[in-house]
Amino acid sequence: MDNFSITLTRLSLTAILLSGTAYGAYAQTASDAVNAGEVSATGGTGAGGDTVGTQVPTPQEVFQSPDTVRVVDKTQMQTVGPAAGAAQGIALTPGAYVNGYGSTGATKYTIALDGIGQGWGGYGGYTGGASLMITMDGVPMVDPSTGLWASGSLPSLAMFQAQTATYGPGNAADRWYDNIGGSIEFTPLQPTKKAGGTVQLTYGSYNERIIDFSLNTGEHAGFSTILTGSFGATDSFRVGPDGFNNPAEDYALFGKTVKRFDNGDVSLGAYFARSSGYRPQVIPTSPNSQITMNGISPSGAVNPGQLYSQQTSGYYSTPPYSSYEKFDVNQLWTVYSKLNLALDDTTALHNLAYYVREDRLHSRSNDAFPQGAANMMEWNNPYTWWFGDKVDLSKTWWINTFDVGAFVQQSRYNTRNSFYNPYPPYDASKAAPNAHYRSGLFDQTDTGIYVQDDIQPISNLHITPGIRLAAFNTSYSDNAAFDYPNATGSNQGAANHSLPTSSQRNFVAPEPSVQVSYTPLKWLNVYASYEEAYKTPQVGGGGGLYQQIGAQYADLAHSAEYQVGFKILADRPEYLLHNFDIGANYFYLRYMNQTISTAFANGTQATSFGSSYYQGVNFFMDDNLTDKLHTFVNASIVDAVYTNYLVGNIGSQTSYQGLHVPYTPTATLNVGADYKFVSHNVVFDPWALFQYTGPQYIFNNVTVAPSSQQLPGYGVLNIGINATVPIVVANKERSVKLSLSVLNATNNRYNSYLYISSGGYYGTTNSGYGLAYPGAPMTVYGSVGVSF
């Protein structure tokens, strides 16, 4: 038994022993009072049901919202499996696309809503990325400088009670610094009034081992606390001929204490997560005579061996460890505090203060494509920290509900990276690299001041104009000479590109918005909105703005979106409509002044500039056809096109306007159902989910631009069953839950990602061939959980 398994076993026994001292039942609800016509996915705390902490928007609040808002709850989350991370759950919302190279939350994923992306899954060509805001219990999780969210920082979906997706920039009060295309809030399990907890153990395909737990103290003298965590380890479904199985592991802990008093509450939360694992390589879709399992020799000759491709070495194969290995680590921790205070019957104050630290490591060694190259090894260990405060004052007067507030945030991002070869003739090291290296410091200050008014001239009409003044300051300094004083290679920072070693840009921009929500019938809401948002351009990596391109070319990215839609929320059992929720919306978003970075395998990058539009239709439906059968449907159709896309040196650029935005499926669909019934006092709950991802255009690394080639669509079926068995321990009611989950139950073979290679990844002299990441084959998990 390895050390991780021993630790897992000890934690399991400890959690089960703790259950003997707990009492009551564990429950969670999602309710809180907010202004009619307004939904805040990161809103205040309250005491809806048994939950004391942050509340999730209720169906009625979502129904009244003037935006398209979707909430994914625990019942739906289970359909993506017990090993899923937070990113994978997003696939259960309309217009969502999730892509990763692994099967658990420990590995990296890229996500998108209506074509606007976020995250870094190790893929190139995501030209519409880094443009969604991600929060965890209201705390911003997006790196302010790179604009990216590391999905591995939220590796366990089991730790969350719900996730809330808001489409479009949103209203002025809820906007942060990266709301170009929308926002996603992941709300962790919260403290409860009653004491209790859960422990779940999972084992599955590829030696997957997981323990999830949550412990609630219950409420005592107004105080209530939760501690929840997850620990997991797995191998990959992709294995090399030497048996190397690209293992990964993750762990996360979340704790929160809430103190309630007569006119409000205050809370203190802390979260820590670390995900690490080996990243399997992209695989040629067809044989290439220059790509074998054994790489390329120092002379440049191809080492003889099995041709590496899906057609020759195996659909899910990878090179042996000695030929090519990559290791990634993402680590994040945060501490934060929330205050919610009713100053009087019509006035409320909300405040959030937070600190976040993120560290990342990407290393590769014995990189044999080709062997002996100057950049044979890589040590990429950047870090970012950010802290800030957001305050909101809400006042209701006559037909108006005013929100006035502001936020300020300070951050620092260090870009450290070194490429080197420790063998003769280079004799270099990660501290004294002989190839590319960099260490830039980006200091950023983001602020926003806003005012909005929810006007209710009649009881069923809300008109909410708002304005936010956003300000961004970015300062850059080239720190490579200090961090790498003995380097002999090429500095990727400003010092080596005839640019100032320190530079700065300031931007101020107004963000107007107006939202209308009208309820002509108590079960029908029609809504429309116009919203704008700005963000700073992405920086960092192996080039780009401030480092290879002068700061004078930096400009704010800008989005403007129109939405119009309807929602129906009805309870008519005689028509099989139990809490029936259905709706659709049309959207048109213009994304202007995009700065697009394309990273290459050798550590360099190209920077392009463009503008695009995204338009389409989203559809959703939830219904309890009976008191036992629950169904849901999410669907979308999206058309995303570049109206301008410029590649090359400024002044001599090539335009690729009119091409589709890559990796934006033309259609997505997910259909799910679960059915609860009781037999012999055991509650059974079988479920099923079908997910379809439509065709999508792919990226061409040769032209460094979108292509007209498409990746075919694919469908995946997930099925499972839960059985909850009541038991009595020490005269107290408990329950044991047994679960079986089968993902990709039909074992469908498909590629979830494909791009056209320029030859750099495997050091070939030819180019134009396809490199892919295959989706996971059939995966089976079994779980046993105890609630107390």
DAZIKA-V606477 format. One record per run of one state. SS is the DSSP state (~ for helix, > for strand, _ for the rest). FROM is the first residue (numbers start at 1). LEN is the number of residues. If there is no record, write none. Layout:
SS | FROM | LEN
SS | FROM | LEN
This chain:
_ | 1 | 2
~ | 3 | 19
_ | 22 | 23
> | 45 | 1
_ | 46 | 5
> | 51 | 1
_ | 52 | 2
> | 54 | 1
_ | 55 | 4
~ | 59 | 6
_ | 65 | 4
> | 69 | 5
~ | 74 | 7
_ | 81 | 5
~ | 86 | 7
_ | 93 | 3
> | 96 | 5
_ | 101 | 8
> | 109 | 5
_ | 114 | 2
> | 116 | 3
_ | 119 | 14
> | 133 | 4
_ | 137 | 2
> | 139 | 2
_ | 141 | 10
~ | 151 | 4
_ | 155 | 2
~ | 157 | 3
> | 160 | 8
_ | 168 | 4
~ | 172 | 3
_ | 175 | 7
> | 182 | 7
_ | 189 | 3
> | 192 | 1
_ | 193 | 2
> | 195 | 10
~ | 205 | 3
> | 208 | 10
_ | 218 | 2
> | 220 | 1
_ | 221 | 2
> | 223 | 12
_ | 235 | 4
> | 239 | 2
_ | 241 | 7
> | 248 | 14
_ | 262 | 2
> | 264 | 15
_ | 279 | 4
> | 283 | 2
_ | 285 | 7
> | 292 | 1
_ | 293 | 3
> | 296 | 1
_ | 297 | 5
> | 302 | 1
_ | 303 | 4
> | 307 | 1
_ | 308 | 9
> | 317 | 2
_ | 319 | 6
> | 325 | 20
_ | 345 | 2
> | 347 | 19
_ | 366 | 11
> | 377 | 4
_ | 381 | 2
> | 383 | 15
_ | 398 | 2
> | 400 | 15
_ | 415 | 2
> | 417 | 4
_ | 421 | 16
> | 437 | 2
_ | 439 | 1
> | 440 | 19
_ | 459 | 2
> | 461 | 18
_ | 479 | 1
~ | 480 | 4
_ | 484 | 7
> | 491 | 1
_ | 492 | 2
~ | 494 | 3
_ | 497 | 5
> | 502 | 20
_ | 522 | 2
> | 524 | 12
_ | 536 | 9
> | 545 | 1
_ | 546 | 3
> | 549 | 1
_ | 550 | 1
~ | 551 | 3
_ | 554 | 3
> | 557 | 16
~ | 573 | 3
_ | 576 | 1
> | 577 | 23
_ | 600 | 5
> | 605 | 20
_ | 625 | 4
> | 629 | 19
_ | 648 | 6
> | 654 | 2
_ | 656 | 4
> | 660 | 1
_ | 661 | 6
> | 667 | 13
_ | 680 | 2
> | 682 | 12
_ | 694 | 2
> | 696 | 5
_ | 701 | 4
> | 705 | 7
_ | 712 | 2
> | 714 | 16
_ | 730 | 2
> | 732 | 12
_ | 744 | 7
> | 751 | 6
_ | 757 | 13
> | 770 | 5
_ | 775 | 4
> | 779 | 9
_ | 788 | 1
